[in-house]
Amino acid sequence: MITTYEFTVRLSTALLLGATIGIERQWHQKSAGLRTNTLVSLGAAAFILLSVSLTGNGGDPSRIAAQIITGIGFLGAGVIMKDGLSVQGLNTAATIWCSAAVGSLAGVGLFAEATIVSVAIMLTHLLLRPVGLKLNQLQPIKSTNAATDYLITINCKTEVENHLRVMLMQNLGLHDTLLLKSLTSDDNEDPSIAIITAEIKAVSAQDNLIEKMASRLTIEEKVIKVSWEIIGTQTDL
């Protein structure tokens, strides 16, 4: 049976190491900061200590550890958010998962191992963040071979709607790299104004080509507004 002193030491170690991880996260203003990582580490250690306290040396804390991993998975999913084409919060979720591992190690009395893991987590964030930022700067070069979906929107007078639809299709027909996926029109509750939307798939990024096409449509008579945006990308990775 574990003593109260040993219980306190292990729990305090988990709290301290979790707080150390949380301070770095809080410093960079992440959604899971000081309190979250501290509580995750503290809670994981508490559950491990509960198993050890109830079963003594003959117990199997790994069964509790397995349940902790599952529970932290649900907690981590709560901080992952999709923002447009990007997903945010993956690093935060992974950090929470690692904090649980630190707490579990402290809970079973592996203080040196818990400290090593805690330091490794800190170094991962501090040393690999600049590397990640550098790779992100190179991303536009790598993504030029990615299939890209564009959406062109044309606001115009209804009398030139058909002319612009034909003109758009003719321009697309001149480029083998572009494929028209859909072409629709809407009056937007104003009979005198038509809104033409064209969804276009390109075998690779064609921002300059789409911009030239939009600029050409803009100078047409009775065209009110032309805009375009990227609505999706797809790579082979």
N, C-alpha and C positions, 0 to 999 in steps of 0.2 A: 504494500500500500504506500502510495506517495505521501510524503510529509507536507504539511502546510508551507514550510519554508521552501521546499523544492518546487511546490506548486507556484508560489509567489515568484520565485526566481525565473522559472520558465515563462510564466505569463508576462512578467516585466520585460524579459528579453524580446518576446514577440511584439510587445507594445513599442519598445524602443526602436527595433529594426523596422517595424511597419511605419512608425512616425518618420524615420529617416527617409524611407522611400517616398512617403507622402509629402515631405517638405519639398523635395525636388519637383514633384508633380504640381504642388501648389504654386511654386515659384514660376512655373511655366503656364499657370492659369488653366490647368486641365480640369475637366468636369469632375473627375475623381481625384481629389487632392489629399490634404493632410488627414482629415478625419476618416475619409473613406478607406484609404489604405491602412491606416492604423486599426480601424475596427475590423477590417477583413483579416489582417494578421492576428489580431487579438482573438477574434471569434474562432479562427481555425485552431489556434493553440488551445483555446478553452474546450473545444470539442474533443481534441486529442487527449487533453488532460482528464476530461470526463471519462473517456474510455479507460485510461490508465487507472484512474481512481476507483472505478467500479470493478474492474477485472484484475487489477494488480499485474504482476509480471506474467501471469498466465494468459492474459488477454491478447487481443489482436487489434492494435490501433489502426492497422492498415484498412480495416473495414470502414472505420469512421473516416479515414483520409479519402477513401473512394467516394463516399457520400459528400464530402466537402468539395471535391472536384466537380461533382455534378451540380451542387448548389451554386458554386461560384460561376458556373457556366451561365446560369439564368441571370445572375447579377451582372455579369459582363455584357450579356445581350442587351441589357437596359441602357448601356452607355453608347451603343453603336447606333449611329444615325446615318440615313441616306440623304445627301444633299445634292439634288440634281443628278449628275453623272458620277459623283464621287461618294465614297463611304468614309465617314469620320468616326473616330472613337475606337478603332481597332487596337491602337497602341495602349489606350487607357484600359481597355478590357483585358489585354494581355498582362498589363502591370498588376491589375487586381488579382488575376490568376496567380501570378508569381508571388504576390504578397501573401496569398493563402498558403503557398508552398513554404515561405519563410516562417509563417506562424506554425505550420504543422511540424517543421523541423525543430523549432524551439519547443513545441509542446512535448515532443518525445525526448527532449534533452540533448539534441544534437546542436549545441550552441555554436561551435566552430563552423559547422556546415551551414547553419542558418545565416551566420554573418557573411560567409563567402557568397551565398546566393544573393543576399541583400546588396553587397558591394557589386556583384556582377550586374544586378538590375540597374543600379545607379550608373555604372560605367557604360552600360548599353545605351541609356538615354543621353548621357553627357558626351560620349565619344562618337556614337553612331549618328546622332542627330545632324551634325554638320555634313557627314557623308551622305545622309539621306537628302538633305537640302541641295547638295551639289548634284546628285543624281536627278533630282526633280528639274534642275535647270537644263539638264541634257535631254529630258523627256520629249520636248517638241521635235528634236531631231529624230528620235527613235520612232515617234508616233506617225511620221509621214507615210509609213507603209500600212497604216491601220485603215480598214474600211470605215468610212465616215458617212453618217446620215445628216442631210441638211433639210431645213424647212425654209422655203421662200414664201413670203406673204406680200401680196400686191393689193393695195387699196386703189380703186379706180372708179370712173364713171361706168355705169352699166352698158352704155353704147359702145365702149371699146373693149368690153370683157372678152368677147370671142376673138378679137384681133390679138389681144395679149396672150391668150391661151395658145393660139396657133404659133405666135412668135416665140413663146417659151419652149414649146415642143420642138420647133425648128432649131433653136439654139442648142438644146440638149442633144439633138440628133447629130450635131457637128462634133461631138466629143464622145469617144468610145469609153472614156473613164467614168461617164455619168449615166445613171439609169433612173428613169422616172418611175417612182413607186406608186404615187397617187397624185391626182390633180382634182381639186374640188373648188366649188364656189359657194358663197354665202352672201345674202344681202344685208346681214347684220341689222335687221329691222328698219333699214332705210332703202326703199326701192331704187333710189337714184345712185346708190353706192354699192359696188360689188367688191367682195373680198375673195381673192384667188389665193389658194394655198397649194403649194407643190412640195411634195416630199421626194427628195432626190437621194439616191445612194451612189456614193463614189467609191471606187476600188481603193483609193488612197486619199489622204487629205488634199482637198482642192479649194482651199479658202480663197486664193487669188482669183481662180476661175469663177467661183460663185459670186465674188464681189464684182467682177467685171460684168457678169451677166445681170446682176441687180442694178448696177449703174447704168447699163444700156437700157433697161426697162424704165428706169426713173425718168429719162428724158423724153419718153413717149408722151404724146398728147393725152390729156385728161387722166394722167396717172397722178394720184394724190401722194402715195407713199409706197416705198418698196423696202422691205427688210428681210434679213436672213439670219439664221442661227444654226448652230450644231446641236442636234438632238440625240446623237448617239455615236459611239465608236465601237469597233470590234477588232481585236487583234487575234493572232494565232496562239498567244500564250495561254 
